[in-house]
Each structure stands twice: as C-alpha cells, then as structure tokens.
Amino acid sequence: MSVFEITGGKKLKGEIIPQGSKNEALQILCAVLLTPEKVVISNIPDIIDVNKLIDLLRDLGVKVEKTGLDEYTFQADNVNVDYLNTAEFRKKGGSLRGSIMIVGPLLSRFGKGYIPKPGGDKIGRRRLDTHFIGFQNLGAKFVYDDESEFYKVEATNLKGCYMLLDEASVTGTANIIMAAVLAKGKTTIYNAACEPYIQQLCKMLNRMGAKITGIGSNLLLIEGVEKMSGTTHRMLPDMIEVGSFIGLAAMTQSEITIKNVSFDDLGVIPSVFQRLGIKLERRGDDIFIPSQESYEIDTFIDGSILTISDAIWPGFTPDLLSIILVVATQAKGTALIHQKMFESRLFFVDKLIDMGAQIILCDPHRATVIGLNREHQLKGISMTSPDIRAGVSLLIAALSAKGKSTIHNIEQIDRGYQNIEARLQKLGADIVRK
C-alpha cells in the first residue's frame, strides 16, 4: 500500500488546472449504453473510480478507444447483457458505487439491469431506494436477493409516468432520467436533483435525441423516444477540486491561480469560502487566491456563530464540508460545521485534533471548530485516509503543518484526484509517494 510523505509549512505558488468532474463522469460514461452509435467524451479524469467504470463498460462489450490525453470514444453496439450474471461482474460491480448508474440505461435499452450491492466510501448510509422506486414507477419489476446482496430490475416495456422523488438524489435522478428517455410516453420527475452534473447529462442526452425540458430545475419533463444516437461531449472541471485548491491556498498562505474553473457552474462555493474570510478574485474563468497572513470567519447578522451546512443544489455540496472544516482550523473565529447527509463523514476530525486543531465533535453530524488564527501551527503526524474527501482534507492539513506527516491508504485519494502529488509538486509542495 502506497503512502504520502509530506513536509509541511511551505508556501506554494503557481497555476493549477482542475481535472474533469469525477461525479459527472460516472453518469456520462453510463449514458453511452443508451445507443449503438459512437460517443466521444473528453476531459475524462484519470482516476481509479472512473477507470474502473471504463473497464466495466469494456467487460460489458462496449468498444472503448483512448483517442487523446483525456478523450475516449465508446460504442455500445454489441453489449453482452449476460455478463451481468457472472461472478466477475458481481466482484467488479460491487467494488464501485458509481456502477449503480449502468442499471438505468441497461433497463431502458435492453429490458434488464442488475447490480451487486455497490461499495465506495465508508461515510454512512447511502440508500438506493430512490433509484429502484423510480424504475418501478416506470413499470419495472424489482427483486433484491438479500443473501447474495444482488439487485435486479426487469421490464418488457417501460412507460412514462409522474413521480415525486422521495429525495433529490443526484445519482438516483440520473439513473431514472436514463431509464425514462426510451420509455413510452411522458415522464415527469419532480424533486429531481438539478446539479450541474445532471444538467450536463440532460444536455448530452438531448444531443443524442432525447426530449428533456426543465433542465436546471427540480421539475423535469421527458418525452420518450424510440432510439438514441451518438454525440460528442466535454465534461466540466471538477468543482470539488476547485474548492479543494481554494482551501489549500488559504491553509498554506499561498498565491495560487486555479485555471478554467467554469465559474458560473460553481454555485455558492466561492461565497462560502469568502465567509471564512478567504480572499479570492474571479479573473475571466480563473480564480486567483492571494497569499493571506490571516483570515477571519464571518458571523450571522445577529452576531451568532456561523454555521456551514450541506444542502441539495444550489446549496453547498457535502463533498467540500471536510475541506471547509480543515480551513476553519487556522481561521480567526469559530464555526459550526453541520454535515447533514452522511453520519460518518466527520469522524476524521480525530486526526486533526491530534495535529493540534481545536475541534469539538458534537455528534456524528456536527463539529464546532475554534480557529487557531495561526497562533499555533498544526503539527505533522502519521494518519490514515478514511475516504476520498477526508483524505484530501488531511493532505491539505499536512501541507500546512509543521514537520513531517505520513498519510496511509492514499488509494482513497487516488479514487478522486488525478496525479495529485505531481500537480502539487509543481506548486512547490514537498510531497512524495512511497
């Protein structure tokens, strides 16, 4: 198992380009199963989770060709649906949570979609009910084998309908959309997720021949079509990387320019960091973060402690709360971090406390951070990355800390961040993979 060895306390400087969006990629790649024609996708991040999904598509019989540094062509004209019944599929599908999104397009085009209980981050319960209730609303039969933990949905003909989702699940919305585009009649999805990832998926599907309206809202209308065609698609930059780099600049007192961020698709991310006192400037489609000696956490208008919590889009993404928490440790002031969606995502704070941070873990969902205002620098320690986002948060903490840190289980970081150590080394970071 590889580790990162980091010598912290160094100011960084330079430009960095965010990778393509991981969360968008996991949806977009599954959409290639909807057509026998060629689909070209660019700005695909070279990370473990995405590469696993591409391998899974190959195993299903999709022709995959890498045509550029971050560009692939896909052609699903000879899909082997029987592969879904193999032991190999159970093993591979179960190791990747994003594999759940092959079910919608397979059900839509071939009348069946199977998936083992998917893995992924250990950050609490991440139920799949929304996906399968949506498929059932469209007319599919759902079977779950409790002993083998295998999910199956089958349907002879999917039929459009009205549905009100029990939660605005991003992956659930994506899966249901991909199932509905080839269903007969009209499908209305209310309480749909409307993240930029979903908007990108809908725009791509429309270019493929789908008829989706209401894009960008939580009310989607889908007129079923008989077939889908090929298209070309370029993915957005990863907004979680953008936020991670803003936090990195603040913690290490660095002057960093984040290039080509698709600023208009970042939502409230820049303003949330600004409420922590971080200065940033939009320059065209770039973000410039100047070196800051200190930054002060804002309060609410009545003077009460600032609370930062996650919410469905256009609220603040839960994937960046770990970064916000780390950044708050060196701010002036106090903040309450409220992680509503996942009950295990804050458990990494014990590592930050060992580094010298002042954090009170109120319960599995809430942590109060008392900023050190740089009066006491974090100190390097040995730690283990529990999940993708906590891993990068600990990496940022280590880069700001005094002395040497070692991070184990960095495969978790590799699942979501492309060649991260080389990119940080170009900014002047002292980080080595061993």
Number of C-alpha atoms within 10 A of each C-alpha: 7 11 17 18 19 25 20 24 23 16 17 22 20 13 17 17 17 23 27 24 21 26 20 24 26 25 24 24 22 24 26 29 29 28 20 19 16 18 22 20 22 20 20 25 25 19 19 18 24 22 15 18 22 19 14 18 23 18 17 19 17 22 16 18 13 13 12 10 11 15 16 18 19 24 23 22 16 12 19 13 15 9 15 19 11 9 10 12 19 20 13 19 24 20 17 21 18 22 26 26 26 27 27 32 27 23 28 29 23 17 19 20 24 27 23 24 21 21 16 16 17 14 17 12 11 15 9 14 14 21 22 22 19 26 28 16 18 24 19 24 16 16 13 15 10 9 6 10 13 16 19 19 22 22 19 13 17 25 20 23 19 14 16 15 19 13 15 19 22 21 22 25 26 29 27 26 30 28 29 33 32 27 26 17 15 18 24 20 23 19 17 27 27 25 24 20 26 23 18 21 23 27 17 19 25 17 16 21 18 23 18 21 16 15 19 19 15 17 16 21 20 23 18 22 16 11 15 21 17 20 19 13 19 17 20 24 25 27 26 24 25 26 23 22 22 28 25 27 26 30 30 26 22 21 20 23 23 22 19 18 23 16 19 9 16 21 17 15 20 19 15 15 21 16 17 24 20 25 18 20 12 14 13 11 12 17 22 18 23 18 20 16 12 15 24 18 20 19 16 10 8 6 8 11 16 18 16 19 19 18 13 16 18 16 13 19 20 20 19 21 23 22 26 22 25 25 27 32 28 28 25 20 21 24 26 21 24 21 23 14 17 16 16 16 25 22 16 19 23 15 17 23 14 15 22 17 24 19 22 15 17 12 12 16 18 20 21 20 24 19 25 19 18 15 10 13 17 25 20 24 18 15 22 17 22 21 22 21 26 26 26 25 28 26 26 24 30 31 28 27 25 19 15 18 24 21 21 20 17 21 19 22 24 19 21 27 26 19 14 14 18 14 15 20 13 14 18 14 22 18 22 14 13 10
